[in-house]
Amino acid sequence: MTFKISPKSEFHITERMTYRKDNKEINCGFLWKSGSFLVKHPPNFLAEYEPDIGISVGAHDFSEVILSDEGQKLIYFSETTPNAEQDSLADIFSNSKTTDDFDIGFQHKGWQLVDIDIVMWGELAITGDGESQKD
């Protein structure tokens, strides 16, 4: 049986990447309108689940991740990143059509991808075989 885990509210799933260069950091990614994680066994994390923290793809064995086509791009810089560099990197990020576009652009400027994850938070809807299992 496959179980589908989805947030009950829109914009409660994010795909985030962290890049570093020297003592500087970029946190960027997407806030997706909707999405779901699929797992082939009943989810066993619900007793410890904290809605404010959420669940991470990196921490669980999900068989598939489905993300909507609608989302918002987000980018944040550490305070140690100079404003001129922030402007240049923000341009690369905002003008990129795909994740690969800005990943290549950032790496070309010496930034290294150090972490990537997809996180879902808030109240969850869990279904299996089309029926609600637990809210």
DSSP file (Angstrom, degrees, kcal/mol; ACC not computed):
  #  RESIDUE AA STRUCTURE BP1 BP2  ACC     N-H-->O    O-->H-N    N-H-->O    O-->H-N    TCO  KAPPA ALPHA  PHI   PSI    X-CA   Y-CA   Z-CA
    1    1 A M              0   0    0      0, 0.0     2,-0.5     0, 0.0   127,-0.0   0.000 360.0 360.0 360.0 140.7    0.0    0.0    0.0
    2    2 A T        -     0   0    0     36,-0.0   127,-1.0     2,-0.0     2,-0.4  -0.885 360.0-154.2-104.6 134.4    1.2    3.5   -0.8
    3    3 A F  E     -AB  39 128A   0     36,-3.5    36,-2.3    -2,-0.5     2,-0.5  -0.894   3.5-151.3-108.3 137.6    0.6    6.3    1.7
    4    4 A K  E     -AB  38 127A   0    123,-3.1   123,-2.3    -2,-0.4     2,-0.5  -0.938   7.5-164.8-111.0 125.3    0.4   10.0    0.5
    5    5 A I  E     +AB  37 126A   0     32,-3.0    32,-2.5    -2,-0.5   121,-0.2  -0.948  18.3 163.9-112.7 123.4    1.4   12.7    3.0
    6    6 A S  E     - B   0 125A   0    119,-2.5   119,-3.3    -2,-0.5     2,-0.2  -0.974  40.1-108.4-137.1 149.1    0.4   16.2    2.1
    7    7 A P  E     - B   0 124A   0      0, 0.0   117,-0.2     0, 0.0    28,-0.2  -0.561  21.9-139.5 -72.8 144.1    0.1   19.5    4.0
    8    8 A K  S    S+     0   0    0    115,-2.9     2,-0.3    -2,-0.2   116,-0.1   0.747  85.5  57.8 -74.6 -23.1   -3.5   20.6    4.6
    9    9 A S  S >  S-     0   0    0    114,-0.4     3,-0.5     3,-0.1     2,-0.1  -0.788  91.3-107.7-108.8 151.3   -2.6   24.2    3.9
   10   10 A E  T 3  S+     0   0    0     -2,-0.3    24,-0.2     1,-0.2    23,-0.2  -0.365  98.7  27.6 -70.3 155.6   -1.1   25.7    0.7
   11   11 A F  T 3  S+     0   0    0     22,-1.7    -1,-0.2    21,-0.3    22,-0.2   0.875  81.5 119.9  59.1  43.5    2.5   26.9    0.8
   12   12 A H    <   +     0   0    0     -3,-0.5   109,-2.1    20,-0.3     2,-0.4  -0.084  56.0  74.8-122.4  31.5    3.6   24.5    3.5
   13   13 A I  E     -EF  32 120B   0     19,-0.7    19,-2.6   107,-0.2     2,-0.4  -0.976  58.7-176.4-144.1 130.1    6.3   22.7    1.5
   14   14 A T  E     -EF  31 119B   0    105,-2.8   105,-2.7    -2,-0.4     2,-0.5  -0.959  20.8-153.3-131.3 144.8    9.7   24.1    0.6
   15   15 A E  E     -EF  30 118B   0     15,-2.5    15,-2.5    -2,-0.4     2,-0.4  -0.978  30.6-176.7-111.8 118.9   12.6   23.0   -1.4
   16   16 A R  E     -EF  29 117B   0    101,-3.0   101,-2.3    -2,-0.5     2,-0.4  -0.935  16.9-169.0-129.7 145.8   15.8   24.6    0.0
   17   17 A M  E     -EF  28 116B   0     11,-3.4    11,-2.5    -2,-0.4     2,-0.5  -0.956   8.8-153.0-127.1 144.9   19.4   24.7   -0.9
   18   18 A T  E     -EF  27 115B   0     97,-2.7    96,-3.1    -2,-0.4    97,-1.4  -0.984  12.2-174.5-121.5 129.0   22.4   26.0    1.0
   19   19 A Y  E     -EF  26 113B   0      7,-2.5     7,-2.5    -2,-0.5     2,-0.3  -0.916   4.4-164.8-118.3 146.6   25.5   27.3   -0.7
   20   20 A R  E     +EF  25 112B   0     92,-2.3    92,-2.6    -2,-0.3     2,-0.3  -0.974  15.3 173.3-133.6 149.3   28.8   28.4    1.0
   21   21 A K  E >   -E   24   0B   0      3,-1.8     3,-2.3    -2,-0.3     2,-0.1  -0.879  69.2 -47.0-151.5 118.0   31.8   30.3   -0.1
   22   22 A D  T 3  S-     0   0    0     -2,-0.3    -1,-0.1     1,-0.3     0, 0.0  -0.367 125.0 -20.4  54.3-123.5   34.5   31.3    2.5
   23   23 A N  T 3  S+     0   0    0     57,-0.1     2,-0.3    -2,-0.1    -1,-0.3   0.082 120.6  97.2-101.0  23.6   32.5   32.8    5.5
   24   24 A K  E <   -E   21   0B   0     -3,-2.3    -3,-1.8    56,-0.1     2,-0.3  -0.784  51.5-166.3-114.6 155.4   29.4   33.5    3.4
   25   25 A E  E     -E   20   0B   0     -2,-0.3    53,-2.4    -5,-0.2     2,-0.4  -0.999  10.4-160.3-144.0 144.0   26.2   31.6    2.9
   26   26 A I  E     -EG  19  77B   0     -7,-2.5    -7,-2.5    -2,-0.3     2,-0.5  -0.988   4.7-169.5-119.3 131.7   23.2   31.6    0.5
   27   27 A N  E     +EG  18  76B   0     49,-2.7    49,-2.8    -2,-0.4     2,-0.3  -0.990  28.0 148.7-116.9 120.0   19.9   30.0    1.5
   28   28 A C  E     +EG  17  75B   0    -11,-2.5   -11,-3.4    -2,-0.5     2,-0.3  -0.907   2.3 104.8-144.9 169.9   17.6   29.8   -1.5
   29   29 A G  E     -EG  16  74B   0     45,-2.2    45,-2.5    -2,-0.3     2,-0.4  -0.998  56.2 -52.8 155.9-148.9   14.8   27.7   -3.0
   30   30 A F  E     -EG  15  73B   0    -15,-2.5   -15,-2.5    -2,-0.3     2,-0.7  -0.974  19.9-148.1-134.9 139.7   11.1   27.5   -3.6
   31   31 A L  E     -EG  14  72B   0     41,-2.6    41,-2.1    -2,-0.4   -17,-0.2  -0.941  32.9-149.3-103.6 108.9    8.0   27.7   -1.5
   32   32 A W  E     -EG  13  71B   0    -19,-2.6   -19,-0.7    -2,-0.7   -21,-0.3  -0.554  15.9-138.5 -88.2 144.0    5.6   25.4   -3.3
   33   33 A K  S    S-     0   0    0     37,-2.8   -22,-1.7    -2,-0.2     2,-0.3   0.891  84.2 -12.6 -63.6 -40.8    1.8   25.9   -3.4
   34   34 A S        +     0   0    0     36,-0.4    34,-2.5   -24,-0.2     2,-0.3  -0.959  68.7 145.2-154.2 169.6    1.2   22.2   -2.9
   35   35 A G  E     - C   0  67A   0     -2,-0.3     2,-0.3    32,-0.2    32,-0.2  -0.956  22.8-139.8 172.2 176.1    3.0   18.8   -2.9
   36   36 A S  E     - C   0  66A   0     30,-2.6    30,-3.0    -2,-0.3     2,-0.4  -0.992   9.5-135.9-156.3 157.1    3.1   15.4   -1.3
   37   37 A F  E     -AC   5  65A   0    -32,-2.5   -32,-3.0    -2,-0.3     2,-0.4  -0.952  21.6-151.0-112.6 135.6    5.5   12.7   -0.1
   38   38 A L  E     +AC   4  64A   0     26,-3.0    25,-2.1    -2,-0.4    26,-1.3  -0.884  15.3 178.9-108.6 141.2    4.7    9.1   -1.0
   39   39 A V  E     -A    3   0A   0    -36,-2.3   -36,-3.5    -2,-0.4    23,-0.1  -0.993  28.2-142.1-140.7 144.3    5.8    6.2    1.2
   40   40 A K  S    S+     0   0    0     -2,-0.3    22,-0.1   -38,-0.2   -36,-0.1   0.515  85.6  48.9 -87.0  -5.7    5.2    2.5    0.8
   41   41 A H  S    S-     0   0    0    -38,-0.1   -38,-0.2     1,-0.0     3,-0.1  -0.915 103.7 -79.0-130.2 158.1    4.7    1.7    4.5
   42   42 A P        -     0   0    0      0, 0.0     2,-0.2     0, 0.0    -2,-0.1  -0.298  57.7-103.5 -56.2 134.5    2.5    3.4    7.1
   43   43 A P        -     0   0    0      0, 0.0     3,-0.2     0, 0.0    83,-0.0  -0.412  35.4-173.0 -63.7 129.9    4.3    6.6    8.4
   44   44 A N        +     0   0    0     -2,-0.2     3,-0.3     1,-0.1     4,-0.1   0.285  68.6  76.5-107.6   9.1    5.8    5.9   11.8
   45   45 A F    >>  +     0   0    0      1,-0.2     3,-1.1     2,-0.1     4,-0.8   0.484  63.1  97.7 -96.6  -3.8    6.9    9.4   12.6
   46   46 A L  G >4 S+     0   0    0      1,-0.3     3,-0.5    -3,-0.2    -1,-0.2   0.807  75.9  58.7 -62.0 -33.5    3.5   10.8   13.6
   47   47 A A  G 34 S+     0   0    0     -3,-0.3    -1,-0.3     1,-0.2    -2,-0.1   0.834 117.1  33.9 -64.8 -31.2    3.9   10.4   17.4
   48   48 A E  G <4 S+     0   0    0     -3,-1.1    -1,-0.2    -4,-0.1    -2,-0.2   0.410  88.8 129.0-101.8   0.3    7.0   12.7   17.3
   49   49 A Y    <<  -     0   0    0     -4,-0.8     6,-0.1    -3,-0.5     3,-0.1  -0.360  40.3-163.5 -64.7 129.8    5.8   15.0   14.5
   50   50 A E    >>  -     0   0    0      4,-0.3     4,-3.3     1,-0.1     3,-1.4  -0.958  10.2-152.5-114.7 111.4    6.0   18.7   15.4
   51   51 A P  T 34 S+     0   0    0      0, 0.0    71,-2.2     0, 0.0    -1,-0.1   0.785  94.7  54.6 -56.1 -31.3    3.9   20.9   13.0
   52   52 A D  T 34 S+     0   0    0     69,-0.2    69,-0.0     1,-0.1    -3,-0.0   0.775 118.5  34.0 -74.2 -25.0    6.2   23.9   13.4
   53   53 A I  T <4 S-     0   0    0     -3,-1.4    -1,-0.1     1,-0.1     2,-0.1   0.841  96.4-170.2 -95.6 -43.5    9.3   21.9   12.5
   54   54 A G     <  -     0   0    0     -4,-3.3     2,-0.4    65,-0.1    -4,-0.3  -0.322  26.8 -60.5  87.5-168.4    7.8   19.6    9.9
   55   55 A I  E     -H  120   0B   0     65,-3.0    65,-2.4    -4,-0.1     2,-0.4  -0.930  42.0-145.3-121.9 146.2    9.2   16.5    8.1
   56   56 A S  E >>  -H  119   0B   0     -2,-0.4     3,-0.9    63,-0.2     4,-0.6  -0.889  15.6-141.6-114.8 137.6   12.2   16.4    5.9
   57   57 A V  G >4 S+     0   0    0     61,-2.8     3,-0.9    -2,-0.4     5,-0.4   0.884 106.2  58.9 -60.0 -36.9   12.8   14.2    2.9
   58   58 A G  G 34 S+     0   0    0     60,-0.3    -1,-0.2     1,-0.2    61,-0.1   0.712 106.0  47.6 -65.7 -20.8   16.4   13.9    4.0
   59   59 A A  G <4 S+     0   0    0     -3,-0.9     2,-0.3     2,-0.0    -1,-0.2   0.517 112.7  47.3 -99.2  -6.8   15.3   12.4    7.3
   60   60 A H  S << S-     0   0    0     -3,-0.9     2,-1.1    -4,-0.6    -5,-0.0  -0.879  81.4-113.5-134.2 163.8   12.8    9.8    6.0
   61   61 A D        +     0   0    0     -2,-0.3     2,-0.3     2,-0.0    -3,-0.1  -0.686  43.1 172.1-100.4  80.0   12.7    7.1    3.3
   62   62 A F        -     0   0    0     -2,-1.1   -23,-0.3    -5,-0.4     3,-0.1  -0.713  28.3-149.9 -90.4 140.5   10.0    8.5    0.9
   63   63 A S  S    S+     0   0    0    -25,-2.1     2,-0.3    -2,-0.3   -24,-0.2   0.753  77.9   5.0 -80.8 -24.0    9.6    6.7   -2.4
   64   64 A E  E     -C   38   0A   0    -26,-1.3   -26,-3.0     2,-0.0     2,-0.4  -0.986  57.1-151.3-159.0 148.0    8.5    9.8   -4.3
   65   65 A V  E     -C   37   0A   0     -2,-0.3     2,-0.5   -28,-0.2   -28,-0.2  -0.993  13.3-166.0-122.4 129.4    8.1   13.5   -3.9
   66   66 A I  E     -C   36   0A   0    -30,-3.0   -30,-2.6    -2,-0.4     2,-0.4  -0.971   7.1-174.6-118.5 126.2    5.5   15.4   -5.9
   67   67 A L  E     -C   35   0A   0     -2,-0.5   -32,-0.2   -32,-0.2    -2,-0.0  -0.924  24.1-115.6-120.9 145.6    5.7   19.2   -6.1
   68   68 A S        -     0   0    0    -34,-2.5    -1,-0.0    -2,-0.4   -32,-0.0  -0.176  19.8-122.3 -70.0 168.5    3.2   21.6   -7.7
   69   69 A D  S    S+     0   0    0    -37,-0.1     2,-0.5     2,-0.0    -1,-0.1   0.657  92.5  80.4 -82.9 -17.7    4.1   23.8  -10.7
   70   70 A E        +     0   0    0    -36,-0.1   -37,-2.8     2,-0.0   -36,-0.4  -0.780  60.2 123.0 -96.7 130.0    3.1   26.9   -8.7
   71   71 A G  E     -G   32   0B   0     -2,-0.5     2,-0.4   -39,-0.3   -39,-0.2  -0.978  50.7-108.2-167.4 176.7    5.6   28.4   -6.2
   72   72 A Q  E     -G   31   0B   0    -41,-2.1   -41,-2.6    -2,-0.3     2,-0.3  -0.956  26.0-129.3-120.4 138.6    7.6   31.3   -5.1
   73   73 A K  E     -G   30   0B   0     -2,-0.4     2,-0.4   -43,-0.2   -43,-0.2  -0.696  28.2-173.2 -83.3 137.9   11.4   31.8   -5.4
   74   74 A L  E     +G   29   0B   0    -45,-2.5   -45,-2.2    -2,-0.3     2,-0.3  -0.993   8.2 177.5-132.6 140.0   13.1   32.8   -2.2
   75   75 A I  E     +G   28   0B   0     -2,-0.4     2,-0.3   -47,-0.2   -47,-0.2  -0.989   1.1 178.9-144.9 135.9   16.8   33.8   -1.5
   76   76 A Y  E     -G   27   0B   0    -49,-2.8   -49,-2.7    -2,-0.3     2,-0.3  -0.976  11.0-154.5-134.4 146.4   18.5   34.9    1.6
   77   77 A F  E     -G   26   0B   0     -2,-0.3   -51,-0.2   -51,-0.2     2,-0.1  -0.897  23.3-109.5-121.4 149.7   22.2   35.8    2.2
   78   78 A S    >   -     0   0    0    -53,-2.4     3,-1.9    -2,-0.3   -54,-0.0  -0.384  35.6-111.1 -68.3 156.9   24.3   35.8    5.3
   79   79 A E  T 3  S+     0   0    0      1,-0.3    -1,-0.1    -2,-0.1   -55,-0.1   0.710 115.9  66.4 -62.6 -19.6   25.3   39.2    6.7
   80   80 A T  T 3  S+     0   0    0    -57,-0.2    -1,-0.3     2,-0.1   -57,-0.1   0.506  78.0  96.4 -82.2  -3.6   28.9   38.5    5.6
   81   81 A T  S <  S-     0   0    0     -3,-1.9     5,-0.1   -56,-0.1    -4,-0.1  -0.788  81.8-121.9 -88.9 118.3   27.9   38.6    1.9
   82   82 A P     >  -     0   0    0      0, 0.0     4,-2.5     0, 0.0     3,-0.2  -0.208  18.2-117.7 -59.9 149.0   28.6   42.1    0.5
   83   83 A N  H  > S+     0   0    0      1,-0.2     4,-2.6     2,-0.2     5,-0.2   0.869 113.2  53.8 -57.0 -41.8   25.6   43.9   -1.1
   84   84 A A  H  > S+     0   0    0      1,-0.2     4,-1.9     2,-0.2    -1,-0.2   0.900 111.2  46.2 -62.2 -40.0   27.1   44.0   -4.6
   85   85 A E  H  > S+     0   0    0     -3,-0.2     4,-2.6     2,-0.2     5,-0.2   0.891 110.3  53.8 -68.9 -38.9   27.7   40.2   -4.5
   86   86 A Q  H  X S+     0   0    0     -4,-2.5     4,-2.8     1,-0.2    -2,-0.2   0.923 108.5  49.9 -59.1 -44.5   24.1   39.7   -3.2
   87   87 A D  H  X S+     0   0    0     -4,-2.6     4,-1.9     2,-0.2    -2,-0.2   0.918 111.8  47.6 -60.8 -44.6   22.7   41.8   -6.1
   88   88 A S  H  X S+     0   0    0     -4,-1.9     4,-1.8     1,-0.2    -2,-0.2   0.922 115.8  43.8 -63.2 -45.7   24.7   39.7   -8.6
   89   89 A L  H  X S+     0   0    0     -4,-2.6     4,-2.5     1,-0.2    -2,-0.2   0.867 110.7  54.5 -69.8 -37.0   23.7   36.4   -7.1
   90   90 A A  H  X S+     0   0    0     -4,-2.8     4,-3.0    -5,-0.2     5,-0.2   0.879 107.3  52.2 -63.9 -37.0   20.0   37.5   -6.7
   91   91 A D  H  X S+     0   0    0     -4,-1.9     4,-2.0    -5,-0.2    -2,-0.2   0.927 109.6  48.4 -62.8 -45.0   20.0   38.4  -10.5
   92   92 A I  H  X S+     0   0    0     -4,-1.8     4,-0.5     1,-0.2    -2,-0.2   0.940 115.3  45.7 -58.7 -47.2   21.3   34.9  -11.4
   93   93 A F  H >< S+     0   0    0     -4,-2.5     3,-1.0     1,-0.2    -2,-0.2   0.933 114.5  45.2 -63.9 -48.8   18.7   33.3   -9.1
   94   94 A S  H 3< S+     0   0    0     -4,-3.0    -1,-0.2     1,-0.2    -2,-0.2   0.782 114.3  48.9 -71.2 -25.6   15.7   35.4  -10.3
   95   95 A N  H 3< S+     0   0    0     -4,-2.0     2,-0.3    -5,-0.2    -1,-0.2   0.458  88.2 106.9 -91.8  -0.8   16.6   35.0  -14.0
   96   96 A S    <<  -     0   0    0     -3,-1.0     3,-0.1    -4,-0.5    -3,-0.0  -0.587  51.2-164.7 -80.8 137.5   17.1   31.2  -13.8
   97   97 A K  S    S+     0   0    0     -2,-0.3     2,-0.3     1,-0.1    -1,-0.1   0.721  75.3  24.7 -89.9 -25.3   14.4   29.0  -15.3
   98   98 A T  S  > S-     0   0    0      1,-0.1     4,-1.3     0, 0.0     3,-0.3  -0.882  82.1-108.8-134.9 165.6   15.6   25.8  -13.6
   99   99 A T  H  > S+     0   0    0     -2,-0.3     4,-2.3     1,-0.2     5,-0.2   0.880 118.8  58.3 -59.6 -39.1   17.5   24.8  -10.5
  100  100 A D  H  > S+     0   0    0      1,-0.2     4,-2.6     2,-0.2     5,-0.3   0.867  99.0  60.0 -60.5 -36.5   20.4   23.8  -12.7
  101  101 A D  H  > S+     0   0    0     -3,-0.3     4,-2.0     1,-0.2    -1,-0.2   0.953 112.8  34.3 -59.1 -52.6   20.6   27.3  -14.1
  102  102 A F  H  X S+     0   0    0     -4,-1.3     4,-3.0     2,-0.2     5,-0.2   0.841 114.8  58.6 -75.7 -29.4   21.3   29.0  -10.8
  103  103 A D  H  X S+     0   0    0     -4,-2.3     4,-2.5     2,-0.2    -2,-0.2   0.942 110.4  42.8 -60.5 -46.8   23.3   26.1   -9.5
  104  104 A I  H  X S+     0   0    0     -4,-2.6     4,-2.4     2,-0.2    -2,-0.2   0.916 114.8  51.2 -64.5 -43.3   25.7   26.4  -12.4
  105  105 A G  H  X S+     0   0    0     -4,-2.0     4,-1.0    -5,-0.3    -2,-0.2   0.915 112.4  45.2 -61.1 -44.5   25.8   30.2  -12.1
  106  106 A F  H ><>S+     0   0    0     -4,-3.0     5,-2.3     1,-0.2     3,-0.6   0.924 114.0  48.6 -65.3 -45.0   26.6   30.0   -8.3
  107  107 A Q  H ><5S+     0   0    0     -4,-2.5     3,-1.8     1,-0.3    -1,-0.2   0.859 104.9  59.2 -65.5 -34.0   29.2   27.4   -8.8
  108  108 A H  H 3<5S+     0   0    0     -4,-2.4    -1,-0.3     1,-0.3    -2,-0.2   0.811 105.2  50.9 -61.4 -29.3   30.8   29.4  -11.6
  109  109 A K  T <<5S-     0   0    0     -4,-1.0    -1,-0.3    -3,-0.6    -2,-0.2   0.277 130.2 -96.2 -92.9   9.8   31.2   32.2   -9.0
  110  110 A G  T < 5S+     0   0    0     -3,-1.8     2,-0.3     1,-0.3    -3,-0.2   0.532  77.9 138.7  93.8   6.8   32.9   29.8   -6.6
  111  111 A W      < -     0   0    0     -5,-2.3     2,-0.4    -6,-0.1    -1,-0.3  -0.656  39.8-147.1 -87.3 142.4   29.9   28.9   -4.4
  112  112 A Q  E     -F   20   0B   0    -92,-2.6   -92,-2.3    -2,-0.3     2,-0.5  -0.917  14.1-126.7-111.7 132.6   29.6   25.2   -3.3
  113  113 A L  E     +F   19   0B   0     -2,-0.4   -94,-0.3   -94,-0.2     3,-0.1  -0.665  35.5 167.6 -72.8 121.0   26.2   23.5   -2.7
  114  114 A V  E     +     0   0B   0    -96,-3.1     2,-0.3    -2,-0.5   -95,-0.2   0.591  58.7  15.1-113.8 -15.5   26.5   22.0    0.8
  115  115 A D  E     +F   18   0B   0    -97,-1.4   -97,-2.7     2,-0.0    -1,-0.3  -0.975  51.4 178.7-159.9 144.3   22.9   21.0    1.5
  116  116 A I  E     +F   17   0B   0     -2,-0.3     2,-0.3   -99,-0.2   -99,-0.2  -0.985  18.0 153.2-145.1 138.1   19.6   20.4   -0.2
  117  117 A D  E     -F   16   0B   0   -101,-2.3  -101,-3.0    -2,-0.3     2,-0.4  -0.989  35.0-136.0-158.9 161.0   16.3   19.3    1.3
  118  118 A I  E     -F   15   0B   0     -2,-0.3   -61,-2.8  -103,-0.2     2,-0.4  -0.997  27.6-171.3-123.2 127.9   12.5   19.4    0.9
  119  119 A V  E     -FH  14  56B   0   -105,-2.7  -105,-2.8    -2,-0.4     2,-0.4  -0.960  11.2-167.1-127.6 138.4   10.5   20.1    4.0
  120  120 A M  E     +FH  13  55B   0    -65,-2.4   -65,-3.0    -2,-0.4     2,-0.3  -0.958  17.6 170.7-120.2 139.6    6.8   19.9    4.7
  121  121 A W        +     0   0    0   -109,-2.1   -69,-0.2    -2,-0.4     2,-0.1  -0.880  30.3  48.1-143.1 174.9    5.2   21.4    7.8
  122  122 A G  S    S-     0   0    0    -71,-2.2     2,-0.1    -2,-0.3   -68,-0.1  -0.426 100.3 -12.7  90.1-168.1    1.9   22.2    9.4
  123  123 A E  S    S-     0   0    0     -2,-0.1  -115,-2.9     1,-0.1  -114,-0.4  -0.461  74.0-145.4 -67.5 138.8   -1.2   20.0    9.7
  124  124 A L  E     -B    7   0A   0     11,-0.5     2,-0.5  -117,-0.2    -2,-0.1  -0.802  12.4-150.4-111.1 148.7   -0.9   16.9    7.5
  125  125 A A  E     -B    6   0A   0   -119,-3.3  -119,-2.5    -2,-0.3     2,-0.5  -0.977  17.8-169.1-110.7 128.6   -3.3   14.8    5.6
  126  126 A I  E     +BD   5 134A   0      8,-1.0     7,-3.3    -2,-0.5     8,-1.0  -0.978   8.4 175.4-124.1 123.1   -2.3   11.2    5.2
  127  127 A T  E     -BD   4 132A   0   -123,-2.3  -123,-3.1    -2,-0.5     2,-0.4  -0.923  13.0-172.3-126.8 151.6   -4.2    8.9    2.8
  128  128 A G  E >  S-BD   3 131A   0      3,-2.2     3,-1.8    -2,-0.3  -125,-0.2  -0.980  79.2  -4.4-141.5 129.3   -3.7    5.3    1.8
  129  129 A D  T 3  S-     0   0    0   -127,-1.0     3,-0.1    -2,-0.4  -126,-0.1   0.832 130.9 -58.1  54.5  33.1   -5.6    3.7   -1.0
  130  130 A G  T 3  S+     0   0    0      1,-0.2     2,-0.4  -126,-0.0    -1,-0.3   0.466 115.0 106.9  83.1   0.8   -7.7    6.8   -1.3
  131  131 A E  E <  S-D  128   0A   0     -3,-1.8    -3,-2.2     1,-0.0    -1,-0.2  -0.899  76.7-104.8-117.3 145.8   -8.9    6.9    2.3
  132  132 A S  E     -D  127   0A   0     -2,-0.4    -5,-0.3    -5,-0.2     3,-0.1  -0.447  33.6-179.8 -65.4 130.9   -7.9    9.2    5.1
  133  133 A Q  E     -     0   0A   0     -7,-3.3     2,-0.3     1,-0.4    -6,-0.2   0.824  63.1 -19.5 -99.3 -43.7   -5.7    7.4    7.6
  134  134 A K  E      D  126   0A   0     -8,-1.0    -8,-1.0     1,-0.1    -1,-0.4  -0.931 360.0 360.0-166.5 141.0   -4.9   10.0   10.2
  135  135 A D              0   0    0     -2,-0.3   -11,-0.5   -10,-0.2    -1,-0.1   0.389 360.0 360.0-102.9 360.0   -5.0   13.8   10.4
